[in-house]
Amino acid sequence: QVQLVESGGGLVQPGGSLRLSCVVSGSFFRIDTMGWYRQAPGKQRELVATITRGGSTRYSDSVKGRFTISRDNAKNTVDLQMNSLKPEDTAVYYCNGNINTGFATRGYWGQGTQVTVSS
């Protein structure tokens, strides 16, 4: 069984920084593209950033230049460094991974971690 577990959320003042981490555990063959998504109250879940196994990254326009996604393939982790945080970044942040279990490749989600940006 594959599990994704996020950590690192919390309360931060505008302009501050947070680092989110996600670790993948369980039985699988390979982790392909990983990403971070977020969902604010009353809104749909949206893409924040993705990173391929080879390290190619993509960001939403709203976070470009402020957030950095990275991964460690040996440790099965993906991180999101968030700088210059704004109140509109407040949301539950979810880790996602396209994971090949040897039988099939599909997307898996973590349980989410709350990020609140407020003074």
GUFI-685325 format. One record per residue: residue in one letter; x, y, z of N, C-alpha, C, O in turn. Coordinates in pm, whole numbers, plus 50000, padded with zeros to 5 digits. Example, Ala and Ser with C-alpha at 12.3 -4.5 7.8 and 13.67 -1.06 7.14 Angstrom:
<sites>
+---+-------+-------+-------+-------+-------+-------+-------+-------+-------+-------+-------+-------+
: r :  n.xx :  n.yy :  n.zz : ca.xx : ca.yy : ca.zz :  c.xx :  c.yy :  c.zz :  o.xx :  o.yy :  o.zz :
+---+-------+-------+-------+-------+-------+-------+-------+-------+-------+-------+-------+-------+
: a : 51319 : 49431 : 50780 : 51230 : 49550 : 50780 : 51320 : 49670 : 50780 : 51424 : 49668 : 50846 :
: s : 51285 : 49775 : 50708 : 51367 : 49894 : 50714 : 51290 : 50003 : 50787 : 51341 : 50114 : 50804 :
+---+-------+-------+-------+-------+-------+-------+-------+-------+-------+-------+-------+-------+
</sites>
This chain:
<sites>
+---+-------+-------+-------+-------+-------+-------+-------+-------+-------+-------+-------+-------+
: r :  n.xx :  n.yy :  n.zz : ca.xx : ca.yy : ca.zz :  c.xx :  c.yy :  c.zz :  o.xx :  o.yy :  o.zz :
+---+-------+-------+-------+-------+-------+-------+-------+-------+-------+-------+-------+-------+
: q : 50084 : 49881 : 50000 : 50000 : 50000 : 50000 : 50088 : 50124 : 50000 : 50184 : 50132 : 50076 :
: v : 50054 : 50220 : 49914 : 50133 : 50342 : 49901 : 50072 : 50450 : 49990 : 49951 : 50469 : 49994 :
: q : 50159 : 50521 : 50060 : 50115 : 50633 : 50144 : 50200 : 50755 : 50117 : 50321 : 50745 : 50100 :
: l : 50135 : 50872 : 50114 : 50204 : 51000 : 50106 : 50170 : 51077 : 50233 : 50053 : 51092 : 50268 :
: v : 50272 : 51125 : 50301 : 50250 : 51197 : 50426 : 50320 : 51332 : 50418 : 50441 : 51340 : 50398 :
: e : 50240 : 51438 : 50436 : 50293 : 51574 : 50433 : 50325 : 51622 : 50574 : 50269 : 51574 : 50672 :
: s : 50415 : 51718 : 50581 : 50446 : 51784 : 50708 : 50496 : 51925 : 50678 : 50532 : 51957 : 50565 :
: g : 50497 : 52008 : 50782 : 50558 : 52140 : 50768 : 50461 : 52256 : 50760 : 50505 : 52371 : 50754 :
: g : 50332 : 52230 : 50759 : 50237 : 52341 : 50755 : 50232 : 52414 : 50888 : 50293 : 52373 : 50986 :
: g : 50158 : 52525 : 50888 : 50143 : 52602 : 51011 : 50097 : 52742 : 50984 : 50051 : 52775 : 50875 :
: l : 50111 : 52825 : 51086 : 50072 : 52966 : 51079 : 50196 : 53052 : 51060 : 50294 : 53035 : 51133 :
: v : 50193 : 53142 : 50965 : 50306 : 53230 : 50938 : 50253 : 53368 : 50902 : 50144 : 53381 : 50846 :
: q : 50331 : 53470 : 50933 : 50293 : 53607 : 50899 : 50319 : 53636 : 50751 : 50404 : 53572 : 50690 :
: p : 50247 : 53729 : 50695 : 50273 : 53769 : 50556 : 50420 : 53808 : 50538 : 50478 : 53877 : 50622 :
: g : 50477 : 53763 : 50428 : 50618 : 53786 : 50403 : 50708 : 53677 : 50457 : 50827 : 53675 : 50426 :
: g : 50654 : 53588 : 50537 : 50734 : 53482 : 50597 : 50753 : 53363 : 50505 : 50713 : 53365 : 50388 :
: s : 50817 : 53259 : 50559 : 50849 : 53140 : 50482 : 50806 : 53014 : 50556 : 50800 : 53010 : 50678 :
: l : 50778 : 52912 : 50477 : 50751 : 52778 : 50529 : 50807 : 52678 : 50430 : 50820 : 52705 : 50311 :
: r : 50841 : 52561 : 50483 : 50887 : 52452 : 50396 : 50800 : 52331 : 50421 : 50791 : 52282 : 50534 :
: l : 50735 : 52283 : 50316 : 50655 : 52163 : 50325 : 50734 : 52043 : 50274 : 50814 : 52055 : 50181 :
: s : 50712 : 51930 : 50337 : 50778 : 51806 : 50295 : 50675 : 51696 : 50278 : 50572 : 51694 : 50346 :
: c : 50703 : 51606 : 50188 : 50615 : 51492 : 50164 : 50703 : 51369 : 50142 : 50797 : 51373 : 50062 :
: v : 50673 : 51262 : 50212 : 50748 : 51138 : 50195 : 50652 : 51028 : 50148 : 50540 : 51016 : 50197 :
: v : 50700 : 50950 : 50055 : 50623 : 50837 : 50000 : 50675 : 50708 : 50061 : 50795 : 50683 : 50064 :
: s : 50584 : 50627 : 50110 : 50622 : 50499 : 50167 : 50533 : 50389 : 50112 : 50430 : 50415 : 50050 :
: g : 50575 : 50264 : 50135 : 50496 : 50151 : 50089 : 50567 : 50074 : 49981 : 50689 : 50084 : 49964 :
: s : 50490 : 49996 : 49908 : 50545 : 49909 : 49805 : 50517 : 49968 : 49667 : 50401 : 49980 : 49627 :
: f : 50622 : 50005 : 49595 : 50605 : 50059 : 49461 : 50733 : 50038 : 49382 : 50839 : 50009 : 49438 :
: f : 50720 : 50053 : 49250 : 50834 : 50034 : 49160 : 50906 : 50165 : 49133 : 51029 : 50170 : 49138 :
: r : 50830 : 50272 : 49104 : 50893 : 50400 : 49070 : 50794 : 50514 : 49092 : 50673 : 50498 : 49074 :
: i : 50848 : 50628 : 49130 : 50768 : 50750 : 49144 : 50798 : 50839 : 49025 : 50913 : 50877 : 49004 :
: d : 50698 : 50873 : 48948 : 50718 : 50961 : 48833 : 50697 : 51106 : 48877 : 50755 : 51148 : 48977 :
: t : 50618 : 51182 : 48806 : 50599 : 51322 : 48840 : 50534 : 51337 : 48978 : 50440 : 51265 : 49012 :
: m : 50586 : 51431 : 49055 : 50528 : 51464 : 49185 : 50487 : 51611 : 49184 : 50537 : 51690 : 49105 :
: g : 50397 : 51644 : 49273 : 50351 : 51783 : 49274 : 50286 : 51823 : 49403 : 50255 : 51741 : 49489 :
: w : 50266 : 51951 : 49415 : 50192 : 52011 : 49526 : 50070 : 52084 : 49470 : 50078 : 52156 : 49370 :
: y : 49958 : 52063 : 49536 : 49833 : 52128 : 49501 : 49780 : 52194 : 49628 : 49823 : 52161 : 49738 :
: r : 49686 : 52286 : 49612 : 49627 : 52348 : 49730 : 49479 : 52374 : 49707 : 49432 : 52388 : 49595 :
: q : 49408 : 52380 : 49818 : 49265 : 52407 : 49813 : 49228 : 52503 : 49924 : 49241 : 52471 : 50042 :
: a : 49182 : 52620 : 49885 : 49135 : 52720 : 49980 : 48986 : 52698 : 50006 : 48917 : 52639 : 49922 :
: p : 48935 : 52745 : 50119 : 48792 : 52728 : 50149 : 48703 : 52783 : 50038 : 48721 : 52897 : 49995 :
: g : 48609 : 52703 : 49993 : 48515 : 52746 : 49891 : 48571 : 52747 : 49750 : 48503 : 52792 : 49657 :
: k : 48694 : 52697 : 49733 : 48755 : 52698 : 49600 : 48793 : 52557 : 49559 : 48801 : 52467 : 49642 :
: q : 48818 : 52540 : 49429 : 48862 : 52411 : 49379 : 49010 : 52391 : 49407 : 49086 : 52486 : 49423 :
: r : 49048 : 52264 : 49412 : 49190 : 52234 : 49427 : 49264 : 52280 : 49302 : 49218 : 52261 : 49190 :
: e : 49381 : 52343 : 49324 : 49458 : 52396 : 49212 : 49603 : 52352 : 49220 : 49657 : 52325 : 49327 :
: l : 49665 : 52346 : 49103 : 49805 : 52310 : 49096 : 49893 : 52423 : 49149 : 49869 : 52540 : 49120 :
: v : 49993 : 52387 : 49227 : 50092 : 52484 : 49275 : 50222 : 52465 : 49197 : 50274 : 52560 : 49138 :
: a : 50273 : 52343 : 49198 : 50399 : 52315 : 49131 : 50413 : 52165 : 49108 : 50361 : 52084 : 49185 :
: t : 50483 : 52130 : 49001 : 50513 : 51989 : 48975 : 50661 : 51974 : 48941 : 50727 : 52070 : 48900 :
: i : 50711 : 51853 : 48958 : 50850 : 51823 : 48925 : 50857 : 51680 : 48872 : 50804 : 51587 : 48933 :
: t : 50924 : 51664 : 48757 : 50938 : 51531 : 48700 : 51049 : 51455 : 48771 : 51123 : 51511 : 48852 :
: r : 51060 : 51330 : 48740 : 51166 : 51249 : 48800 : 51303 : 51303 : 48762 : 51399 : 51292 : 48838 :
: g : 51311 : 51362 : 48644 : 51437 : 51417 : 48597 : 51465 : 51558 : 48648 : 51572 : 51612 : 48624 :
: g : 51368 : 51617 : 48719 : 51391 : 51747 : 48781 : 51332 : 51866 : 48708 : 51353 : 51980 : 48750 :
: s : 51257 : 51844 : 48601 : 51193 : 51956 : 48532 : 51075 : 52004 : 48616 : 50996 : 51924 : 48667 :
: t : 51064 : 52136 : 48628 : 50963 : 52193 : 48717 : 50863 : 52279 : 48640 : 50891 : 52330 : 48532 :
: r : 50747 : 52293 : 48703 : 50642 : 52381 : 48649 : 50571 : 52444 : 48766 : 50545 : 52379 : 48867 :
: y : 50540 : 52573 : 48752 : 50475 : 52647 : 48861 : 50351 : 52720 : 48811 : 50343 : 52758 : 48695 :
: s : 50256 : 52738 : 48901 : 50144 : 52825 : 48868 : 50194 : 52969 : 48868 : 50290 : 53002 : 48937 :
: d : 50130 : 53054 : 48792 : 50173 : 53193 : 48783 : 50167 : 53262 : 48918 : 50247 : 53353 : 48945 :
: s : 50075 : 53221 : 49003 : 50057 : 53288 : 49132 : 50172 : 53264 : 49230 : 50188 : 53340 : 49325 :
: v : 50251 : 53160 : 49208 : 50360 : 53130 : 49302 : 50497 : 53139 : 49238 : 50599 : 53128 : 49306 :
: k : 50501 : 53161 : 49107 : 50629 : 53164 : 49036 : 50719 : 53273 : 49095 : 50675 : 53387 : 49115 :
: g : 50843 : 53237 : 49122 : 50937 : 53332 : 49179 : 50937 : 53336 : 49331 : 51027 : 53394 : 49392 :
: r : 50837 : 53276 : 49393 : 50828 : 53273 : 49539 : 50842 : 53132 : 49596 : 50898 : 53114 : 49704 :
: f : 50793 : 53034 : 49524 : 50796 : 52895 : 49570 : 50898 : 52816 : 49488 : 50921 : 52845 : 49371 :
: t : 50959 : 52717 : 49552 : 51053 : 52628 : 49485 : 51021 : 52484 : 49522 : 51016 : 52448 : 49639 :
: i : 51001 : 52401 : 49420 : 50976 : 52258 : 49442 : 51105 : 52182 : 49418 : 51181 : 52214 : 49326 :
: s : 51128 : 52080 : 49499 : 51247 : 51997 : 49482 : 51213 : 51855 : 49526 : 51113 : 51832 : 49594 :
: r : 51296 : 51761 : 49486 : 51271 : 51622 : 49524 : 51402 : 51548 : 49543 : 51506 : 51588 : 49491 :
: d : 51395 : 51441 : 49619 : 51509 : 51353 : 49641 : 51461 : 51213 : 49603 : 51388 : 51150 : 49679 :
: n : 51503 : 51166 : 49488 : 51454 : 51037 : 49439 : 51502 : 50922 : 49527 : 51433 : 50820 : 49539 :
: a : 51617 : 50936 : 49588 : 51669 : 50829 : 49673 : 51588 : 50817 : 49803 : 51574 : 50708 : 49859 :
: k : 51536 : 50930 : 49850 : 51461 : 50930 : 49976 : 51310 : 50929 : 49954 : 51233 : 50923 : 50050 :
: n : 51268 : 50935 : 49829 : 51125 : 50935 : 49795 : 51052 : 51054 : 49859 : 50943 : 51039 : 49914 :
: t : 51114 : 51169 : 49850 : 51054 : 51288 : 49909 : 51041 : 51400 : 49806 : 51113 : 51405 : 49707 :
: v : 50946 : 51488 : 49832 : 50931 : 51611 : 49755 : 50903 : 51724 : 49853 : 50823 : 51709 : 49945 :
: d : 50971 : 51835 : 49834 : 50959 : 51950 : 49922 : 50905 : 52071 : 49846 : 50915 : 52079 : 49724 :
: l : 50847 : 52163 : 49921 : 50802 : 52290 : 49865 : 50849 : 52401 : 49957 : 50797 : 52417 : 50067 :
: q : 50946 : 52478 : 49911 : 50994 : 52595 : 49985 : 50908 : 52714 : 49945 : 50902 : 52750 : 49827 :
: m : 50843 : 52774 : 50043 : 50751 : 52885 : 50016 : 50804 : 53011 : 50083 : 50813 : 53017 : 50206 :
: n : 50838 : 53110 : 50004 : 50889 : 53238 : 50053 : 50792 : 53350 : 50018 : 50704 : 53334 : 49933 :
: s : 50809 : 53461 : 50084 : 50725 : 53579 : 50058 : 50577 : 53543 : 50057 : 50503 : 53578 : 49966 :
: l : 50536 : 53473 : 50160 : 50399 : 53423 : 50165 : 50299 : 53536 : 50178 : 50324 : 53638 : 50242 :
: k : 50184 : 53516 : 50115 : 50076 : 53614 : 50114 : 49951 : 53552 : 50176 : 49938 : 53430 : 50178 :
: p : 49860 : 53634 : 50225 : 49735 : 53579 : 50282 : 49660 : 53490 : 50183 : 49595 : 53393 : 50223 :
: e : 49670 : 53521 : 50054 : 49600 : 53440 : 49954 : 49664 : 53304 : 49932 : 49610 : 53221 : 49858 :
: d : 49778 : 53279 : 49994 : 49839 : 53145 : 49989 : 49777 : 53052 : 50093 : 49806 : 52932 : 50095 :
: t : 49692 : 53106 : 50178 : 49627 : 53024 : 50280 : 49542 : 52916 : 50216 : 49454 : 52944 : 50135 :
: a : 49569 : 52791 : 50254 : 49498 : 52677 : 50195 : 49547 : 52549 : 50262 : 49643 : 52549 : 50338 :
: v : 49478 : 52441 : 50230 : 49531 : 52309 : 50262 : 49616 : 52266 : 50143 : 49570 : 52268 : 50029 :
: y : 49738 : 52227 : 50171 : 49832 : 52188 : 50066 : 49842 : 52035 : 50062 : 49860 : 51969 : 50164 :
: y : 49829 : 51982 : 49940 : 49830 : 51838 : 49919 : 49948 : 51796 : 49833 : 49980 : 51861 : 49733 :
: c : 50011 : 51689 : 49872 : 50116 : 51627 : 49793 : 50053 : 51524 : 49699 : 49959 : 51454 : 49737 :
: n : 50104 : 51518 : 49579 : 50055 : 51422 : 49479 : 50171 : 51354 : 49412 : 50273 : 51416 : 49384 :
: g : 50156 : 51225 : 49385 : 50260 : 51153 : 49313 : 50200 : 51055 : 49214 : 50105 : 50983 : 49247 :
: n : 50254 : 51052 : 49094 : 50218 : 50949 : 48996 : 50311 : 50832 : 49019 : 50431 : 50840 : 48991 :
: i : 50255 : 50722 : 49070 : 50338 : 50614 : 49122 : 50308 : 50484 : 49048 : 50193 : 50442 : 49034 :
: n : 50417 : 50422 : 49004 : 50409 : 50292 : 48936 : 50429 : 50184 : 49041 : 50537 : 50172 : 49099 :
: t : 50326 : 50106 : 49066 : 50335 : 50001 : 49167 : 50385 : 49870 : 49110 : 50403 : 49772 : 49182 :
: g : 50408 : 49868 : 48978 : 50447 : 49744 : 48911 : 50328 : 49681 : 48841 : 50343 : 49601 : 48749 :
: f : 50208 : 49718 : 48888 : 50085 : 49670 : 48826 : 50018 : 49780 : 48744 : 49957 : 49754 : 48640 :
: a : 50031 : 49903 : 48792 : 49969 : 50016 : 48724 : 50032 : 50144 : 48774 : 50097 : 50146 : 48879 :
: t : 50013 : 50253 : 48699 : 50057 : 50385 : 48741 : 49934 : 50473 : 48761 : 49851 : 50487 : 48671 :
: r : 49925 : 50531 : 48878 : 49813 : 50621 : 48903 : 49853 : 50725 : 49005 : 49958 : 50714 : 49069 :
: g : 49770 : 50825 : 49021 : 49799 : 50932 : 49114 : 49758 : 50897 : 49256 : 49652 : 50838 : 49278 :
: y : 49842 : 50933 : 49349 : 49814 : 50915 : 49491 : 49821 : 51051 : 49558 : 49897 : 51139 : 49517 :
: w : 49741 : 51068 : 49663 : 49734 : 51194 : 49736 : 49769 : 51175 : 49884 : 49741 : 51070 : 49943 :
: g : 49829 : 51278 : 49940 : 49846 : 51282 : 50084 : 49720 : 51335 : 50150 : 49622 : 51368 : 50083 :
: q : 49725 : 51344 : 50283 : 49607 : 51385 : 50358 : 49594 : 51536 : 50366 : 49488 : 51588 : 50402 :
: g : 49699 : 51608 : 50331 : 49696 : 51753 : 50332 : 49754 : 51813 : 50459 : 49749 : 51752 : 50566 :
: t : 49809 : 51932 : 50446 : 49862 : 52006 : 50560 : 49818 : 52153 : 50546 : 49826 : 52211 : 50438 :
: q : 49772 : 52209 : 50657 : 49716 : 52345 : 50655 : 49828 : 52449 : 50658 : 49920 : 52441 : 50740 :
: v : 49817 : 52546 : 50569 : 49905 : 52662 : 50570 : 49817 : 52785 : 50586 : 49726 : 52809 : 50506 :
: t : 49845 : 52862 : 50689 : 49769 : 52984 : 50716 : 49864 : 53102 : 50720 : 49960 : 53103 : 50797 :
: v : 49837 : 53202 : 50636 : 49921 : 53322 : 50630 : 49836 : 53438 : 50682 : 49741 : 53482 : 50618 :
: s : 49874 : 53485 : 50799 : 49793 : 53588 : 50864 : 49876 : 53663 : 50966 : 49966 : 53606 : 51028 :
: s : 49845 : 53791 : 50983 : 49912 : 53870 : 51086 : 49830 : 53869 : 51216 : 49870 : 53930 : 51314 :
+---+-------+-------+-------+-------+-------+-------+-------+-------+-------+-------+-------+-------+
</sites>
